[in-house]
Amino acid sequence: MTLNRRSFMGSGAAATLIAPRVFADGHGKSRVVVVGGGAGGATAARYIAKDSKGEIDVTLIEPTRHYYTCFFSNLYIGGFKDMAALGHSYGTLASGGVNVVHDWAVGVDRDAKTVSLAGGGVVAYDKLILSPGIDFVDGTVDGWDLSAQNAMPHAYKGGSQMEVLKSQIASMPQGGTFAMVAPPNPYRCPPGPYERVSMVAHYLRANNPTAKIIVADPKPKFSKQGLFEEGWADHYAGMIDWIGEDFGGSSVSVDPGAMTVTIDGEVTKVDACNVIPAMKAGRIAELAGVTDGNWAPVNAADMSSKMDADIHVLGDACAQGDMPKSGFSANSQAKVCANAVRGALTGSKVFPAKFSNTCWSLIDANNGVKVGATYEATDEKIAKVDGFISQTGESSDLRRATYEESEGWYAGITADMFG
């Protein structure tokens, strides 16, 4: 397969460094290959192509032709977004100089510096950026594996699984039961399962007000717990039963054929069930040999793998330190990585790494809450510098403003990712 040649900046940094230049080895321009077209990969590809001004060939490998954001997908469940609003094409990235290849990356030869594709092609690189998102750890919820994902969808990668889950919720009988099996730490989007519970409750309150929601959670506590519990009591009183680790939430099995959930020995018949298993780095990171356990350790200064200096790992797949796994984090890490990679390949200035993240959650209509922080690179990890979180008891005006802020962020980050 022959790939045609086509074709930042770190947040708020002032000081500059000059990186040692890595010249292409007898093949013309330097080549960057990015695997995964989400918040990390699309952002990194776009920034390297844009800022290198044609000095670097950038190839993005992504199997799908439209990317449906996992962030904001819970609002689809709640009826605040339609699926089309969550979909984005790669057309502008391609016209901006990124060679977009729609195929699966199925192998990495680190000695030859090549990526092999399911379609039979082989793509060479000088620097490889992996941003594959998540896969699931087999066997972490007794009775569930991927063959059961249509009966009990995970709906944690966006797209069609979200449509399956929403359809099942809409088909519940009056007074029926929805169950969620929440994931153990660490996982993508820490507040995500609990925003989803809020959006399911919002839908059921309007369409099936006597329905019940059971959440089996292996954790003793969860992100924004006080904010969610306040919101559930205020807006969905008596509808949601959260069962944490202390009350059997870590002892769960499911039977997708019988549509039952067993929590600490008690069997419950359910009408819809959302199983979100334990997570790990996307498969290609493991195939590349850059994982240690479930995740890929990275150097915080440039997001390079601790196993291979010419491979960088972004977003949910990496073991990054204090940053949560989120779309905002992946976008922030991508800019640091893009700057470092461009510097290494062209000798351009490299700015010190700085990171930021905010996670917004919608509890009810115009009732948004948020948590966020800034971070810096240390020798050990991405380390938290300071943070903030919404408070319980906030005014309705402030909650509305927080939700409107999240809408603005969504428009901004998707434009930043795809151009």
SEMAR-186883 format. One record per residue (C-alpha): residue in three letters; x, y, z. Coordinates in nm, 3 decimals. Layout:
BEGIN
   code         u         v         w
    ALA         X         Y         Z
...
***
This chain:
BEGIN
   code         u         v         w
    MET     0.000     0.000     0.000
    THR     0.136     0.344    -0.090
    LEU     0.029     0.640     0.119
    ASN     0.027     0.978    -0.049
    ARG     0.227     1.260     0.113
    ARG     0.007     1.540     0.232
    SER     0.006     1.664     0.483
    PHE     0.049     2.480     1.911
    MET     0.086     2.545     2.138
    GLY     0.125     2.446     2.500
    SER    -0.099     2.628     2.733
    GLY     0.038     2.953     2.864
    ALA     0.405     2.867     2.875
    ALA     0.654     3.149     2.851
    ALA     0.998     2.994     2.868
    THR     1.132     2.817     2.562
    LEU     1.364     2.526     2.504
    ILE     1.536     2.407     2.190
    ALA     1.499     2.037     2.123
    PRO     1.772     1.830     1.955
    ARG     1.665     1.785     1.596
    VAL     1.597     1.439     1.457
    PHE     1.642     1.437     1.082
    ALA     1.459     1.200     0.856
    ASP     1.682     0.906     0.771
    GLY     1.718     0.915     0.395
    HIS     1.347     0.938     0.319
    GLY     1.281     1.309     0.275
    LYS     1.045     1.466     0.523
    SER     1.003     1.333     0.875
    ARG     0.695     1.118     0.924
    VAL     0.451     1.117     1.214
    VAL     0.185     0.848     1.234
    VAL    -0.107     0.895     1.472
    VAL    -0.329     0.599     1.563
    GLY    -0.675     0.695     1.690
    GLY    -0.883     0.992     1.578
    GLY    -1.039     1.105     1.907
    ALA    -0.966     1.396     2.138
    GLY    -0.598     1.304     2.170
    GLY    -0.513     1.175     1.823
    ALA    -0.710     1.419     1.610
    THR    -0.576     1.714     1.810
    ALA    -0.215     1.596     1.788
    ALA    -0.239     1.530     1.414
    ARG    -0.400     1.865     1.344
    TYR    -0.151     2.067     1.550
    ILE     0.158     1.895     1.409
    ALA     0.038     1.940     1.051
    LYS    -0.068     2.300     1.108
    ASP     0.236     2.417     1.302
    SER     0.500     2.233     1.102
    LYS     0.378     2.410     0.786
    GLY     0.452     2.116     0.561
    GLU     0.785     2.016     0.717
    ILE     0.637     1.692     0.857
    ASP     0.422     1.431     0.686
    VAL     0.133     1.349     0.921
    THR    -0.080     1.035     0.878
    LEU    -0.385     0.971     1.097
    ILE    -0.508     0.610     1.111
    GLU    -0.870     0.585     1.222
    PRO    -1.116     0.311     1.115
    THR    -1.436     0.516     1.131
    ARG    -1.532     0.794     0.892
    HIS    -1.729     0.981     1.156
    TYR    -1.625     1.025     1.517
    TYR    -1.903     1.031     1.776
    THR    -1.786     1.191     2.098
    CYS    -1.820     0.987     2.413
    PHE    -1.812     1.309     2.610
    PHE    -2.159     1.470     2.600
    SER    -2.312     1.136     2.488
    ASN    -2.504     1.104     2.816
    LEU    -2.700     1.410     2.706
    TYR    -2.828     1.198     2.418
    ILE    -2.974     0.957     2.675
    GLY    -3.140     1.248     2.852
    GLY    -3.285     1.389     2.531
    PHE    -3.072     1.704     2.530
    LYS    -2.873     1.607     2.218
    ASP    -2.941     1.399     1.911
    MET    -2.680     1.158     1.777
    ALA    -2.605     1.373     1.473
    ALA    -2.493     1.658     1.701
    LEU    -2.225     1.429     1.849
    GLY    -2.081     1.322     1.511
    HIS    -1.780     1.483     1.341
    SER    -1.606     1.406     1.013
    TYR    -1.236     1.411     0.929
    GLY    -1.281     1.616     0.611
    THR    -1.139     1.941     0.748
    LEU    -0.841     1.760     0.899
    ALA    -0.765     1.608     0.559
    SER    -0.792     1.943     0.382
    GLY    -0.563     2.088     0.650
    GLY    -0.275     1.864     0.557
    VAL    -0.337     1.541     0.750
    ASN    -0.334     1.221     0.545
    VAL    -0.638     1.042     0.692
    VAL    -0.637     0.664     0.645
    HIS    -0.957     0.481     0.741
    ASP    -0.828     0.142     0.851
    TRP    -0.749    -0.055     1.166
    ALA    -0.393    -0.046     1.301
    VAL    -0.320    -0.409     1.390
    GLY     0.050    -0.413     1.471
    VAL     0.358    -0.206     1.545
    ASP     0.714    -0.309     1.454
    ARG     0.925    -0.093     1.680
    ASP     1.254    -0.203     1.523
    ALA     1.142    -0.129     1.168
    LYS     0.931     0.169     1.287
    THR     0.623     0.064     1.097
    VAL     0.251     0.026     1.166
    SER     0.067    -0.256     0.991
    LEU    -0.295    -0.214     0.885
    ALA    -0.584    -0.461     0.867
    GLY    -0.619    -0.379     0.497
    GLY    -0.265    -0.502     0.429
    GLY    -0.078    -0.173     0.422
    VAL     0.235    -0.083     0.616
    VAL     0.302     0.276     0.724
    ALA     0.649     0.394     0.828
    TYR     0.710     0.650     1.100
    ASP     0.981     0.850     1.270
    LYS     0.750     0.930     1.562
    LEU     0.438     0.729     1.646
    ILE     0.153     0.869     1.855
    LEU    -0.094     0.620     2.000
    SER    -0.429     0.751     2.118
    PRO    -0.650     0.443     2.098
    GLY    -0.883     0.510     2.391
    ILE    -1.006     0.219     2.598
    ASP    -1.081    -0.149     2.574
    PHE    -1.242    -0.365     2.842
    VAL    -1.085    -0.616     3.081
    ASP    -1.240    -0.959     3.033
    GLY    -1.399    -1.128     3.331
    THR    -1.439    -0.827     3.559
    VAL    -1.819    -0.856     3.572
    ASP    -1.918    -1.220     3.622
    GLY    -2.152    -1.330     3.342
    TRP    -2.068    -1.045     3.102
    ASP    -1.835    -1.028     2.802
    LEU    -1.846    -0.844     2.472
    SER    -2.083    -1.104     2.324
    ALA    -2.344    -0.967     2.567
    GLN    -2.301    -0.603     2.470
    ASN    -2.626    -0.585     2.276
    ALA    -2.829    -0.737     2.562
    MET    -2.649    -0.536     2.830
    PRO    -2.466    -0.253     2.651
    HIS    -2.159    -0.082     2.795
    ALA    -2.229     0.231     2.589
    TYR    -1.891     0.368     2.692
    LYS    -1.735     0.434     2.354
    GLY    -2.011     0.654     2.213
    GLY    -2.192     0.587     1.883
    SER    -2.416     0.285     1.821
    GLN    -2.393     0.144     2.175
    MET    -2.553     0.465     2.300
    GLU    -2.841     0.409     2.060
    VAL    -2.887     0.052     2.187
    LEU    -2.894     0.167     2.549
    LYS    -3.137     0.450     2.484
    SER    -3.368     0.217     2.292
    GLN    -3.373    -0.028     2.583
    ILE    -3.453     0.247     2.833
    ALA    -3.737     0.372     2.611
    SER    -3.875     0.016     2.589
    MET    -3.892    -0.039     2.966
    PRO    -4.241    -0.119     3.097
    GLN    -4.406     0.130     3.329
    GLY    -4.262     0.083     3.674
    GLY    -3.971    -0.122     3.536
    THR    -3.613    -0.140     3.662
    PHE    -3.294    -0.002     3.507
    ALA    -2.962    -0.127     3.647
    MET    -2.609     0.000     3.602
    VAL    -2.293    -0.189     3.695
    ALA    -2.039     0.089     3.749
    PRO    -1.666     0.040     3.674
    PRO    -1.376     0.019     3.922
    ASN    -1.099     0.282     3.919
    PRO    -0.925     0.393     3.705
    TYR    -1.158     0.444     3.411
    ARG    -1.262     0.690     3.141
    CYS    -1.447     1.001     3.266
    PRO    -1.482     0.953     3.645
    PRO    -1.816     1.144     3.673
    GLY    -1.950     0.982     3.353
    PRO    -2.150     0.691     3.503
    TYR    -2.322     0.922     3.750
    GLU    -2.410     1.185     3.491
    ARG    -2.558     0.893     3.296
    VAL    -2.768     0.790     3.597
    SER    -2.892     1.150     3.614
    MET    -2.983     1.152     3.245
    VAL    -3.160     0.815     3.268
    ALA    -3.356     0.950     3.564
    HIS    -3.439     1.267     3.372
    TYR    -3.580     1.060     3.085
    LEU    -3.772     0.822     3.313
    ARG    -3.921     1.100     3.524
    ALA    -4.088     1.235     3.210
    ASN    -4.178     0.904     3.044
    ASN    -4.189     0.635     3.312
    PRO    -4.211     0.808     3.651
    THR    -4.262     0.494     3.862
    ALA    -3.949     0.324     3.722
    LYS    -3.651     0.251     3.947
    ILE    -3.275     0.279     3.899
    ILE    -3.024     0.052     4.074
    VAL    -2.652     0.132     4.064
    ALA    -2.413    -0.144     4.174
    ASP    -2.076     0.021     4.235
    PRO    -1.751    -0.155     4.335
    LYS    -1.614     0.173     4.472
    PRO    -1.673     0.316     4.821
    LYS    -1.716     0.667     4.676
    PHE    -1.724     0.840     4.338
    SER    -1.647     1.169     4.164
    LYS    -1.873     1.464     4.259
    GLN    -2.065     1.230     4.489
    GLY    -2.206     1.504     4.712
    LEU    -2.324     1.704     4.410
    PHE    -2.489     1.407     4.242
    GLU    -2.657     1.283     4.560
    GLU    -2.793     1.629     4.630
    GLY    -2.926     1.652     4.275
    TRP    -3.080     1.304     4.286
    ALA    -3.260     1.388     4.611
    ASP    -3.385     1.721     4.477
    HIS    -3.494     1.610     4.129
    TYR    -3.542     1.232     4.132
    ALA    -3.646     1.155     4.492
    GLY    -3.696     0.784     4.558
    MET    -3.597     0.677     4.208
    ILE    -3.223     0.598     4.246
    ASP    -3.068     0.335     4.474
    TRP    -2.686     0.353     4.475
    ILE    -2.524     0.042     4.626
    GLY    -2.158     0.101     4.704
    GLU    -1.877    -0.134     4.799
    ASP    -1.981    -0.149     5.166
    PHE    -2.328    -0.283     5.077
    GLY    -2.233    -0.543     4.817
    GLY    -2.169    -0.325     4.512
    SER    -1.841    -0.506     4.448
    SER    -2.007    -0.850     4.451
    VAL    -2.204    -0.847     4.128
    SER    -2.290    -1.093     3.854
    VAL    -2.528    -1.064     3.559
    ASP    -2.723    -1.301     3.339
    PRO    -2.787    -1.130     3.004
    GLY    -3.014    -1.413     2.886
    ALA    -3.242    -1.395     3.188
    MET    -3.194    -1.018     3.231
    THR    -3.104    -1.049     3.597
    VAL    -2.848    -0.875     3.816
    THR    -2.724    -1.041     4.134
    ILE    -2.584    -0.807     4.399
    ASP    -2.433    -0.966     4.708
    GLY    -2.643    -1.278     4.649
    GLU    -2.975    -1.102     4.586
    VAL    -3.118    -1.161     4.239
    THR    -3.313    -0.880     4.071
    LYS    -3.500    -0.901     3.742
    VAL    -3.425    -0.590     3.535
    ASP    -3.569    -0.443     3.215
    ALA    -3.256    -0.261     3.097
    CYS    -2.897    -0.302     3.216
    ASN    -2.586    -0.094     3.150
    VAL    -2.269    -0.291     3.232
    ILE    -1.954    -0.077     3.235
    PRO    -1.664    -0.319     3.295
    ALA    -1.310    -0.247     3.412
    MET    -1.101    -0.079     3.144
    LYS    -0.756    -0.094     2.992
    ALA    -0.562     0.080     2.717
    GLY    -0.681     0.026     2.361
    ARG    -0.546    -0.297     2.211
    ILE    -0.287    -0.140     1.981
    ALA    -0.094    -0.005     2.281
    GLU    -0.057    -0.359     2.412
    LEU     0.041    -0.487     2.066
    ALA     0.307    -0.216     2.048
    GLY     0.455    -0.341     2.376
    VAL     0.421    -0.011     2.558
    THR     0.181    -0.118     2.835
    ASP     0.261    -0.221     3.190
    GLY    -0.047    -0.392     3.327
    ASN    -0.360    -0.229     3.189
    TRP    -0.213     0.109     3.092
    ALA     0.082     0.265     2.909
    PRO     0.329     0.454     3.133
    VAL     0.448     0.785     2.987
    ASN     0.698     1.061     3.059
    ALA     0.497     1.365     3.162
    ALA     0.718     1.621     2.986
    ASP     0.630     1.502     2.636
    MET     0.389     1.205     2.674
    SER     0.656     0.968     2.536
    SER     0.633     0.604     2.632
    LYS     0.863     0.486     2.909
    MET     0.931     0.181     2.689
    ASP     1.012     0.362     2.363
    ALA     1.114     0.726     2.320
    ASP     0.978     0.737     1.965
    ILE     0.627     0.632     2.069
    HIS     0.396     0.872     2.251
    VAL     0.072     0.767     2.421
    LEU    -0.217     1.007     2.484
    GLY    -0.547     1.023     2.665
    ASP    -0.736     0.737     2.824
    ALA    -0.475     0.475     2.726
    CYS    -0.184     0.619     2.923
    ALA    -0.081     0.591     3.287
    GLN    -0.031     0.960     3.332
    GLY    -0.044     1.038     3.703
    ASP    -0.298     1.269     3.863
    MET    -0.496     1.370     3.552
    PRO    -0.834     1.200     3.507
    LYS    -0.905     1.016     3.184
    SER    -1.122     1.261     2.990
    GLY    -1.160     1.425     2.650
    PHE    -1.032     1.754     2.792
    SER    -0.723     1.579     2.936
    ALA    -0.649     1.404     2.607
    ASN    -0.677     1.732     2.417
    SER    -0.445     1.902     2.666
    GLN    -0.191     1.619     2.650
    ALA    -0.205     1.620     2.270
    LYS    -0.088     1.982     2.253
    VAL     0.208     1.910     2.479
    CYS     0.293     1.602     2.271
    ALA     0.252     1.782     1.938
    ASN     0.486     2.057     2.051
    ALA     0.748     1.808     2.169
    VAL     0.728     1.593     1.854
    ARG     0.749     1.892     1.622
    GLY     1.046     2.020     1.820
    ALA     1.225     1.686     1.799
    LEU     1.171     1.655     1.424
    THR     1.227     2.015     1.311
    GLY     1.432     2.177     1.587
    SER     1.153     2.425     1.669
    LYS     1.100     2.565     2.017
    VAL     0.960     2.329     2.278
    PHE     0.755     2.485     2.554
    PRO     0.746     2.340     2.908
    ALA     0.453     2.105     2.956
    LYS     0.146     2.237     3.132
    PHE    -0.190     2.065     3.146
    SER    -0.548     2.147     3.243
    ASN    -0.879     1.964     3.268
    THR    -1.243     2.032     3.349
    CYS    -1.524     1.775     3.359
    TRP    -1.879     1.910     3.341
    SER    -2.183     1.698     3.429
    LEU    -2.552     1.765     3.372
    ILE    -2.782     1.661     3.659
    ASP    -3.110     1.800     3.525
    ALA    -3.216     2.061     3.272
    ASN    -2.988     2.367     3.308
    ASN    -2.835     2.216     3.620
    GLY    -2.465     2.168     3.546
    VAL    -2.176     2.103     3.784
    LYS    -1.803     2.082     3.720
    VAL    -1.468     1.975     3.863
    GLY    -1.127     2.067     3.727
    ALA    -0.759     2.127     3.793
    THR    -0.429     2.239     3.647
    TYR    -0.122     2.014     3.631
    GLU     0.249     2.020     3.567
    ALA     0.504     1.766     3.452
    THR     0.734     1.614     3.712
    ASP     0.991     1.337     3.672
    GLU     0.739     1.088     3.812
    LYS     0.404     1.192     3.663
    ILE     0.159     1.462     3.559
    ALA     0.108     1.619     3.901
    LYS    -0.190     1.822     4.017
    VAL    -0.113     2.186     4.101
    ASP    -0.454     2.318     4.208
    GLY    -0.820     2.246     4.150
    PHE    -1.182     2.352     4.188
    ILE    -1.527     2.192     4.215
    SER    -1.888     2.313     4.217
    GLN    -2.048     2.341     4.560
    THR    -2.370     2.192     4.692
    GLY    -2.650     2.444     4.736
    GLU    -2.550     2.664     4.442
    SER    -2.812     2.894     4.288
    SER    -3.009     2.792     3.981
    ASP    -2.852     3.084     3.792
    LEU    -2.502     2.952     3.863
    ARG    -2.600     2.597     3.764
    ARG    -2.747     2.726     3.439
    ALA    -2.428     2.926     3.371
    THR    -2.218     2.613     3.436
    TYR    -2.424     2.417     3.185
    GLU    -2.397     2.694     2.925
    GLU    -2.021     2.698     2.987
    SER    -2.008     2.327     2.906
    GLU    -2.193     2.386     2.579
    GLY    -1.934     2.647     2.484
    TRP    -1.653     2.409     2.576
    TYR    -1.798     2.134     2.357
    ALA    -1.812     2.364     2.056
    GLY    -1.457     2.480     2.127
    ILE    -1.292     2.142     2.178
    THR    -1.451     1.977     1.874
    ALA    -1.336     2.270     1.660
    ASP    -0.990     2.232     1.815
    MET    -0.986     1.860     1.733
    PHE    -1.120     1.864     1.380
    GLY    -1.061     2.219     1.257
***
